[in-house]
Amino acid sequence: MSAYKDILYNGIWKQNTGLVQLLGLCPLLAVSSTLVNGVSLGLATALVMTLSGAAVSPIRNYIPNEIRIPVYILIVAVLVTVVQYLMNAYMYGLYVVLGIFIPLIVTNCIVLARVEAFAAKNPVGHAALDGFAMGLGLTLVLGVLGALREVIGKGTLFSGIDLALGDWAHGWVLHVIPDYKGFLVAILPPGAFIGLAFLIAAKNWHSLRTARKAQGADATVAPVEGGCSPTAH
């Protein structure tokens, strides 16, 4: 269980692909104009990463080292094609909005990097969980960034959710700021760069604050060389 917890923690927080590794920035910046768009692409990526990890791990010892990358790309491409056709069949409106970024999951650095660095060296369960955790970490970043940009840019939340769930969900759209005129920069690429910069800064600040607290606690209870612990006085 400790290994599984470490994999989840690394994927979602410690080695978050969007805030720490800074991989897959093209879809992250281009599609995160709304919460629904960002979460939808993130979930599609997470699904592909989970399945690709589970598919590569069992055959890792049978793939010649010289052709491993083409084989990995072929497996990922097949999985992305399946996801693309499913979205085309059941979420056509959302499929049209996301456009080219769905098939571009094949070339996403995150997917191939985790297959090569982790799935090709670990058991099936660990590989699948690692893909899911990394994809979930990216989905959370896409969701938060999309929500911030949507609220600041359009004053709404869950805009376009009917494209994913159907016309019945149209009433779920929240008008956070009534009669809002909008802020165009927030939903354009510059807004994505600025929003991502703030998220990275917040992540780094929290990590540094946590590390300093841990160091302070260690310093408090650490015994003084040649004497007793400071807490004993």
N, C-alpha and C positions, 0 to 999 in steps of 0.2 A: 504493500500500500504506500510505503514511503516513496518508492520509485514513481508511482503513478501521480502522487501529489507533487513531486518535484517537476514532472513533465508538465502538469497543468500550470503550476506556478511560473515556470519558465516561459511557456507559450503565451499565457495571458498577461503577465506583468514583467518579469525580470528580463526576458528577451523578446518583448513585444515587437512584432515585425514592423509596425508602423511608427513606433515611438523610439525604439532602441536600435534595431537593425536597419531601419529606414529602407526597406525593400518594398517593391510594388507601389512606388509613389505615383506612377502614372494613373492607374485607376483610382487610387486613394484621393488624388487631387481633382481628377476630372469628374468623378461620379458622385462625390459627396456633397452635391448641392442641396440635397434634401435627405431627411432621415430615412425615408423608405428606399430611395435609390441606393444609399450607402449600405444599409443593412441587407438589402436584397443581393447586391453583388458580393458582400462579405460572406453571406451564408452559402452562396453558390461556390465561392472559392474554398470555404471550409469543407464543404461536401467533397469537392474534387481532391483536396489535400488529404482528407481522411481515407477516401477510397484508394487514392494512389499509394499512400503509405501501406495500406493493407494489401495492395496488389503486388507491390515491389518486394516487400519483406520476404514472402515465402519463396520467391524465385531468385533471391539475391545471390545465392551460391551457384546458380546454374547459368548466370549471364556472364559471358566473357568480358574481361575488364576493358578490352579495346572497343567494344560496342555498347557499353553500358549506358552512356548518355543518350544515343539514338533510341535505345529500347525504352528508357525512362520517358523520353519525350513522346514516343508512340503510345505508351500506356496512358499518359496524362491527356494526350489529344483525344483518345477514344472516350475517356471519361468526360472530358469537356464537351464533346459532341453529344453525348447522351444527355447531359444537363441542359445544353443548348436546345435540343429538340423538345425536352420536357417543358422548358419555359415557353418555347414557341407554341406548344400545344395547349398549355393550361394557363399561361400568363402572358398572352400575346402583347397586351398593351405595355407591360413592364419590359418585355423582351425588346420591343421597339425603342423604348426610352434608353435602355442600357446599351443597345446597339452593338458596336464592334468590341466593346469591352468584355463581353461574355466569351467569344472565341479567343480573345487575347489572354485569357487565363492560362492558355497553353504556354505562352512565353513569359508568364509572370515569374520573376526571380524567386519568389517565396516558394512556389510549388517545387520547382526543380532543386532548389537549395536544400529543402527539407528531405526530399527523396534521396538525394546524393549524400547528405551529411548524416541523416538519422535512419531513415527507413532501410537503406541498404546495409546497415550495420546492427540492426536490432530486431527482436522478435516481433511477430505480427501485432500483438496487443499494444506493445509500446509504440510501434510505428504508427498505428491507426490513431492512438490517443495523442501522439505528438502532432500529427497533421490536424486533428480536430482542435487542439489547444492553440496552435499557431493561427489557424483560420478563425477561431473564436476571438483571439486577441485582435486580429485585423478587423473583424466585424465590429467589435466594441469601439475601436478607434473611428471606423467609418460611421458608425451610428452617432457617436458623440459629436464628431466634426460636422456631420450632416445636419444634426439637430441645431447646433449653434449657427451654422450658416443659414438654415431655413428660417429660424426665428429672427435673426438679425436682418436677413435679406428680404423676407416676405412677411414676417409677422405671424406665420402659421407653424403648425406641427402636424406630421402625418399627411402632408399634402401628397396626393398620388397613391394613397393606400388602396384606392379602388382598382388601380391597375394590377395590384398583386392579389387582392382578395375578392374582387368583383364589385359591381355597382352597389350592392347592399352595404358596403363599408364606407360609402362616400360620406356618410354623416359622422364618421370618426375624426374628420379633419378638425383640428383645434385652431381657433383664431386667438392666438396668445396676445397679440397686440391689435385690438380692434381699430379699424379705419387707418391702418398703417400704410404709408405711401411706399414703403420699401427702401432698401439700401442696395443698389445694384452691385457695388463692389463685393459684397459678401457672397453673392452667388456666382461671381466670376472667378477665374483662376487666381487672381491676386488674393481674394478672400480666403481661398483654400490654403495658400502658402502662409498667410498671417494666422489663420486659425490653427493650422498644424504646428506652427512655431510656438503658440501659446500652450498647446497641449504638451509638446515636448518639454517646454520650460517648466510646466507644472509637474510633469513626471520627474524631471531631474531635481527640482526643489524638494519634492516629497522624499525621494531616495536619499538625498543629502541630509535632510532633516532626520530621517530614520537612522541613518548611519551615525550621525552625531549624537543622537540620544543613546544608541547602543554603546558608543565609545564612552560617553559620560557615565553610563551605568556600570560599565566594566571598570572605569577608573575609580568609581566610588567604592566598589567591593574588593578591588584588587589589594592584596597585602603589600605594605611598604617593605622594600628590601631591607633586611636586617632588623625588622621590627614587626609589629602586629598590624592588623587591618585598621584603616582609619575609622571604621564604624565601631571599633571596640572602645574608642576614647569617648 
